[in-house]
């Protein structure tokens, strides 16, 4: 089947998926997202990806023409740079951007090792030994995982995991 026979549904699918992605993205940006908005934005954006591919194939000649014009190359180039920059981190985990499970992890990471031992159902000496075996320098029962691993959530989770994993008999 030739792609031109699909023209009646390809472009409307691109338009519809763009609207879905744009509206849900704006709603998420302003933190108005409730219900399934974030899920819809993340998963249904795949429709846009799948719709744009045949749309580009259908319009290949005009599409190629954009790469021969300075304006088209400039816009695509700037977009590529912005995309690349979007992968950079601007400084650690912000508590405001942390996932929903982060607050209890951060609270546990700030607790003294003696409290962490109670939560883990083991002795303070056992927790200290586990942390030392994981490469942390423990000098006091009053130190916390945050003191040892730093403020990064991923590092705190890694250290707490070393403590919470039951010893093999």
C-alpha positions as CSV (number, residue, x, y, z in Angstrom):
1,X,0.0,0.0,0.0
2,X,1.4,3.4,-1.0
3,X,1.9,5.9,1.7
4,X,-0.3,8.5,-0.1
5,X,-3.3,6.3,0.6
6,X,-2.6,7.0,4.3
7,X,-2.6,10.8,3.9
8,X,-6.1,11.2,5.3
9,X,-5.1,9.9,8.7
10,X,-1.3,10.5,9.0
11,X,-1.4,14.3,9.3
12,X,-4.5,14.4,11.6
13,X,-2.7,11.9,13.8
14,X,0.4,14.2,13.9
15,X,-1.9,17.1,14.8
16,X,-3.8,15.2,17.5
17,X,-0.7,13.8,19.1
18,X,1.0,17.2,19.0
19,X,-2.0,18.7,20.8
20,X,-2.0,15.9,23.4
21,X,1.7,16.4,24.0
22,X,1.7,20.2,24.0
23,X,-1.3,20.5,26.3
24,X,-0.2,17.8,28.8
25,X,3.3,19.3,28.8
26,X,2.0,22.8,29.6
27,X,-0.3,21.4,32.3
28,X,2.7,19.6,33.9
29,X,4.9,22.7,33.6
30,X,2.4,24.7,35.6
31,X,1.9,21.8,38.1
32,X,-1.8,21.6,37.3
33,X,-1.4,17.9,36.4
34,X,-3.9,15.7,38.1
35,X,-5.2,12.3,37.3
36,X,-3.5,10.7,34.4
37,X,-2.0,13.8,32.8
38,X,1.7,12.8,33.4
39,X,1.1,9.2,32.4
40,X,-0.7,10.4,29.3
41,X,2.1,12.8,28.4
42,X,4.8,10.2,28.9
43,X,3.2,7.3,27.1
44,X,0.9,8.8,24.5
45,X,3.8,11.0,23.2
46,X,4.9,7.7,21.6
47,X,1.9,8.2,19.3
48,X,3.5,11.4,18.1
49,X,6.8,9.7,17.4
50,X,5.0,6.9,15.4
51,X,2.9,9.5,13.6
52,X,5.7,11.8,12.6
53,X,7.7,9.0,10.9
54,X,5.1,8.3,8.2
55,X,4.4,12.1,8.0
56,X,8.1,12.7,7.2
57,X,8.1,9.9,4.6
58,X,5.0,11.3,3.0
59,X,6.6,14.8,2.8
60,X,10.2,13.7,2.2
61,X,11.0,16.2,-0.6
62,X,9.9,19.3,1.4
63,X,11.5,17.8,4.5
64,X,14.9,17.5,2.7
65,X,14.6,21.0,1.4
66,X,14.7,22.4,5.0
67,X,18.3,21.0,5.3
68,X,19.4,23.1,2.3
69,X,18.3,26.4,3.7
70,X,20.2,28.5,6.3
71,X,17.1,29.1,8.4
72,X,16.1,25.5,8.5
73,X,19.6,24.4,9.3
74,X,19.9,27.1,12.0
75,X,16.6,26.1,13.7
76,X,17.4,22.4,13.6
77,X,20.9,23.0,14.9
78,X,19.7,25.2,17.8
79,X,17.1,22.6,18.6
80,X,19.7,19.9,18.7
81,X,21.9,22.0,21.0
82,X,19.0,22.7,23.3
83,X,18.2,19.0,23.4
84,X,21.8,18.1,24.2
85,X,21.9,20.7,27.0
86,X,18.7,19.4,28.5
87,X,20.6,16.3,29.5
88,X,23.0,18.3,31.7
89,X,22.5,18.5,35.4
90,X,22.5,22.0,36.9
91,X,23.6,20.8,40.4
92,X,22.5,17.8,42.3
93,X,19.1,16.7,43.4
94,X,16.6,19.4,44.3
95,X,14.2,18.2,47.0
96,X,11.4,19.9,45.0
97,X,12.3,17.7,42.0
98,X,12.7,14.5,44.0
99,X,10.4,11.5,43.3
100,X,7.6,10.8,45.8
101,X,9.6,8.2,47.6
102,X,12.4,10.6,48.4
103,X,11.2,12.3,51.6
104,X,11.2,9.1,53.7
105,X,14.6,8.1,52.3
106,X,16.0,11.5,53.1
107,X,14.6,11.4,56.6
108,X,16.1,7.9,57.2
109,X,19.4,9.1,55.7
110,X,19.5,12.0,58.2
111,X,18.8,9.7,61.2
112,X,21.8,8.7,63.4
113,X,23.2,5.3,62.8
114,X,21.8,4.1,66.1
115,X,18.2,4.9,64.9
116,X,19.0,3.4,61.5
117,X,20.0,0.2,63.3
118,X,16.6,0.1,65.1
119,X,14.8,0.5,61.8
120,X,16.9,-2.2,60.2
121,X,16.3,-4.5,63.2
122,X,19.9,-5.0,63.9
123,X,22.6,-3.7,66.2
124,X,24.4,-0.4,65.8
125,X,27.7,-2.3,65.5
126,X,26.2,-4.4,62.7
127,X,25.1,-1.2,60.8
128,X,28.6,0.3,61.3
129,X,30.2,-2.8,60.0
130,X,28.0,-3.0,57.0
131,X,28.7,0.7,56.2
132,X,32.4,0.2,56.7
133,X,32.3,-2.9,54.4
134,X,30.7,-0.7,51.8
135,X,33.6,1.7,52.0
136,X,32.3,4.4,54.4
137,X,34.4,5.7,57.3
138,X,32.2,5.5,60.3
139,X,33.5,7.2,63.4
140,X,30.4,7.7,65.6
141,X,27.0,6.2,66.3
142,X,25.6,9.7,65.8
143,X,26.7,10.0,62.2
144,X,24.0,9.6,59.6
145,X,24.0,8.1,56.1
146,X,23.7,11.7,54.8
147,X,26.9,12.5,56.7
148,X,28.7,9.5,55.1
149,X,27.2,9.4,51.6
150,X,26.5,13.1,51.0
151,X,23.3,14.8,49.9
152,X,22.7,13.0,46.6
153,X,19.6,10.8,46.9
154,X,21.0,8.0,44.8
155,X,24.1,7.7,47.1
156,X,21.9,7.8,50.2
157,X,19.7,5.0,48.7
158,X,22.9,3.0,48.0
159,X,24.2,3.3,51.5
160,X,20.8,2.6,53.1
161,X,20.5,-0.5,50.9
162,X,23.8,-1.8,52.3
163,X,22.3,-1.5,55.8
164,X,18.9,-2.9,55.1
165,X,19.9,-6.0,53.2
166,X,19.6,-8.9,55.6
167,X,22.8,-10.9,56.2
168,X,22.9,-14.4,54.8
169,X,22.8,-17.1,57.4
